[in-house]
Structures are given as C-alpha cells and as structure tokens.
Amino acid sequence: MRAVMSLSQKIERLRGLEPYAYQTAYFLLQDEAAAAEATKAALLEISQRDGLIMDSPEKLRSQIKKLAIRAALVKPIAFAHDKRN
C-alpha cells in the first residue's frame, strides 16, 4: 500500500534536503551556479521517488548526498557551459 503525501508535505521534505544537497555539490564544484544546478537535478530526481514519503530522514540525507555527488560529477561541463552563455 502506498502512503499518500500532500504537495505541501513533499515541498517541506525537499526544502529540508536542499541545503545538504547544495553543500555537497558546492564542496565538489566550488561554483555557486553549478552547485545550484546540481542541487536542482538531485532534488528533481529524489522528488520522483516513492521513498520521499516513507524513508527516514537519515536515509533521505544519504540518498540526496549520492544524487548531488552524481549530478555534480556527471554534468559539470554542462553547468560550466551554461554559465558561459
């Protein structure tokens, strides 16, 4: 059975994860704009997972950290290119 989460609850959970995702991405990229883009990508991906509803805060932090790292490492050239335009 799937738990139901209201939009406001989902937003609240994502806002709680945002600073940690940004901190992780910024540590790797050392660029505010690129870190913001990596954070957006990580938050978008985790927002589409069912675990956002049921997972513990610790598990969500672990997942968002992995997603932010992946977003920062996979797309740094794209983020840098966007910055130049």
C-alpha positions in Angstrom: 0.0 0.0 0.0 1.4 3.4 -1.0 1.3 6.2 1.5 -0.1 9.5 0.3 1.8 12.7 0.8 0.3 16.1 0.2 2.1 18.6 -2.0 3.0 20.8 1.0 4.5 17.8 2.8 6.6 16.9 -0.2 7.8 20.5 -0.6 8.6 20.6 3.1 10.7 17.4 2.8 12.5 18.7 -0.3 13.3 22.0 1.4 14.8 20.1 4.3 17.1 18.3 1.9 18.0 21.3 -0.2 20.8 22.8 2.0 22.5 19.5 2.4 22.4 18.8 -1.4 23.8 22.3 -2.1 26.5 22.0 0.4 27.6 18.7 -1.1 27.5 20.0 -4.6 29.3 23.2 -3.7 32.1 21.3 -1.9 32.8 19.4 -5.1 32.3 22.2 -7.7 33.4 25.3 -5.8 31.0 27.3 -8.0 27.6 28.7 -6.8 25.8 28.5 -10.1 27.0 25.0 -10.9 26.2 23.8 -7.4 22.7 25.3 -7.7 22.1 23.4 -10.9 23.4 20.1 -9.5 21.1 20.7 -6.4 18.1 21.2 -8.7 18.9 18.0 -10.6 19.3 16.0 -7.4 16.1 17.4 -5.8 14.1 16.7 -9.0 15.3 13.1 -9.1 14.6 12.4 -5.4 11.2 14.1 -5.7 10.1 11.4 -8.2 10.9 8.5 -5.9 8.4 6.8 -3.7 11.0 6.8 -0.8 10.4 10.5 -0.3 7.2 9.6 1.5 8.3 6.6 3.6 12.1 6.8 4.1 13.7 8.1 7.3 15.4 11.5 7.3 18.8 9.7 7.6 18.1 7.6 4.5 16.9 10.6 2.6 20.1 12.5 3.5 22.2 9.6 2.3 20.2 9.4 -1.0 20.4 13.2 -1.6 24.1 13.2 -1.0 24.6 10.5 -3.6 22.4 12.2 -6.1 24.1 15.6 -5.5 27.5 14.0 -6.0 26.4 12.2 -9.1 24.8 15.4 -10.5 27.9 17.4 -9.7 30.3 14.9 -11.3 28.2 13.8 -14.3 27.2 17.3 -15.5 30.0 19.7 -14.5 30.8 20.5 -18.1 27.1 21.3 -18.9 26.9 23.5 -15.8 30.1 25.4 -16.8 28.8 25.8 -20.4 25.5 27.2 -19.1 27.5 29.7 -17.0 29.5 31.0 -20.0 26.3 31.7 -22.0 
